[in-house]
Each structure stands twice: as C-alpha cells, then as structure tokens.
Amino acid sequence: MRNTAVNPATAAVAAIRSNRNAAERITKSARHRGAVK
C-alpha cells in the first residue's frame, strides 16, 4: 500500500479489484495447463 492516507473505502475497492484480477489470471493460467476443465 503506497498511500496510507487514502479513503478506506477506496482502498477496499482497489484491493477487491486487484484480488479479482489475480484470481482471473490464476484460473486462466490453470486452464491453459488443463488443471481447470
């Protein structure tokens, strides 16, 4: 977290968004390997 003075709600939204992006990336790479059907 670079900006600690940021609005907590904004920080929460950014965290949720980045978590969703990371989850999508993980599932995509897993699908490429054939782990997820």
Secondary structure, 3 states (H helix, E strand, C coil): CCCCCCCHHHHHHHHHHHHHHHHHHHHHHHHHHCCCC
